[in-house]
């Protein structure tokens, strides 16, 4: 019995290895849906081999692939992704900026504080919210002045809520 359980575990690990290799290969497939599915699958694999191919996918010609790759890197939480994600904050596509902001919050690297602050005045409210949430996760007091200024200027209720939450996470104050 014990031998068959060991064999099942070995077979499962072998299939996992094969799948990871196929997903990495599919990240450069001509088909956008294949690239999207590959990035989504690699997000859940917790395998460091996925990081470099996902970083390369941040330069994909399709906005949605860049967005999903950015989120996948945030889920993997590998520090190699910080610099490429910082560059993605300047992408022309809002989904890419939003994904990069969210992922930088997940990664928890304080190098992201200053690059995230300008996104608090982005044209798109979802990007502003993602930037505020990320800054809150970073717990760095350098973000407080930018968050406070953004709170003064922000009109969208959901963004104001994200900013208040971030300020509370950083300062520890109950009411803002």
KAHUCOR-V197213 format. One record per residue. RES is the residue in one letter. PHI is phi in radians with two decimals (999 if undefined). OMEGA is omega in whole degrees, 0 to 359 (NA if undefined). NEAR is the number of other C-alpha atoms within 8 Angstrom. Layout:
res = {RES,RES}
phi = {PHI,PHI}
omega = {OMEGA,OMEGA}
near = {NEAR,NEAR}
//
This chain:
res = {X,X,X,X,X,X,X,X,X,X,X,X,X,X,X,X,X,X,X,X,X,X,X,X,X,X,X,X,X,X,X,X,X,X,X,X,X,X,X,X,X,X,X,X,X,X,X,X,X,X,X,X,X,X,X,X,X,X,X,X,X,X,X,X,X,X,X,X,X,X,X,X,X,X,X,X,X,X,X,X,X,X,X,X,X,X,X,X,X,X,X,X,X,X,X,X,X,X,X,X,X,X,X,X,X,X,X,X,X,X,X,X,X,X,X,X,X,X,X,X,X,X,X,X,X,X,X,X,X,X,X,X,X,X,X,X,X,X,X,X,X,X,X,X,X,X,X,X,X,X,X,X,X,X,X,X,X,X,X,X,X,X,X,X,X,X,X,X,X,X,X,X,X,X,X,X}
phi = {999,-1.05,-1.16,-1.23,-1.15,-1.07,-1.15,-1.04,-1.12,-1.10,-1.12,-1.09,-1.13,-1.11,-1.12,-1.04,-1.05,-1.13,-1.10,-1.04,-1.05,-1.19,-1.13,-1.07,-1.10,-1.22,-1.10,-1.95,-1.20,-1.19,-1.41,-1.04,-1.03,-1.13,-1.11,-1.10,-1.10,-1.12,-1.09,-1.08,-1.16,-1.16,-1.06,-1.68,-1.52,0.94,-2.03,-1.10,-1.17,-1.37,-1.11,-1.08,-1.10,-1.21,-1.07,-1.08,-1.20,-1.14,-1.80,-1.04,-1.26,-1.67,-0.98,-1.14,-1.16,-1.07,-1.10,-1.17,-1.11,-1.06,-1.12,-1.06,-1.13,-1.13,-1.22,-1.33,0.95,-1.75,-1.07,-1.09,-1.46,-1.02,-1.03,-1.09,-1.21,-1.05,-1.14,-1.20,-1.05,-1.69,-1.08,-1.28,-1.62,-1.11,-1.16,-1.15,-1.08,-1.10,-1.09,-1.12,-1.06,-1.02,-1.13,-1.12,-1.12,-1.14,-1.24,1.23,-1.61,-1.19,-1.08,-1.45,-0.99,-1.13,-1.15,-1.32,-0.96,-1.08,-1.23,-1.17,-2.05,-1.06,-1.14,-1.73,-1.15,-1.19,-1.22,-1.06,-1.10,-1.08,-1.13,-1.09,-1.07,-1.10,-1.07,-1.09,-1.17,-1.37,0.90,-2.00,-1.09,-1.07,-1.43,-1.01,-1.05,-1.17,-1.16,-1.10,-1.15,-1.13,-1.10,-1.10,-1.60,-1.30,-1.85,-1.31,-1.02,-1.21,-1.28,-1.03,-1.09,-1.10,-1.15,-1.04,-1.07,-1.09,-1.06,-1.11,-1.11,-1.41,-1.58,1.41,-1.32,-1.24,-2.09,-2.35}
omega = {181,180,180,176,178,180,178,179,178,179,180,179,179,178,178,179,180,180,180,178,179,179,178,178,182,177,178,178,178,184,178,179,177,180,179,180,180,180,179,181,180,178,183,186,181,181,183,178,181,188,183,176,177,175,178,180,176,179,181,181,181,180,184,178,178,180,182,178,178,180,179,179,176,179,180,176,178,184,177,183,187,184,178,178,176,178,182,178,180,181,180,182,183,182,178,178,180,179,179,180,180,183,178,174,179,182,175,181,185,174,182,186,184,177,179,186,179,179,176,176,177,179,185,185,179,176,178,178,180,179,179,180,179,179,177,179,182,176,181,184,178,181,186,180,180,178,180,178,179,179,178,186,188,179,183,183,182,177,177,178,179,180,179,180,179,178,178,180,182,187,183,180,184,184,175,NA}
near = {4,5,6,7,8,8,8,8,8,8,8,8,8,8,8,8,8,8,8,11,8,8,12,12,8,10,14,8,9,6,6,9,6,11,14,13,8,12,15,11,9,14,12,9,7,7,8,7,6,10,13,7,10,14,13,8,12,13,7,9,6,7,10,9,15,14,15,12,15,16,13,15,15,14,10,12,9,11,7,6,11,12,7,9,13,12,8,11,14,7,9,6,7,9,10,16,15,14,12,15,15,14,16,15,15,11,11,8,10,7,6,10,12,9,10,13,12,8,11,14,7,9,6,7,9,8,16,14,13,11,15,14,14,16,15,15,11,12,8,11,7,7,11,10,7,9,14,10,8,11,10,6,6,8,6,7,6,7,14,11,8,11,15,10,10,15,15,13,11,12,7,7,8,5,4,6}
//
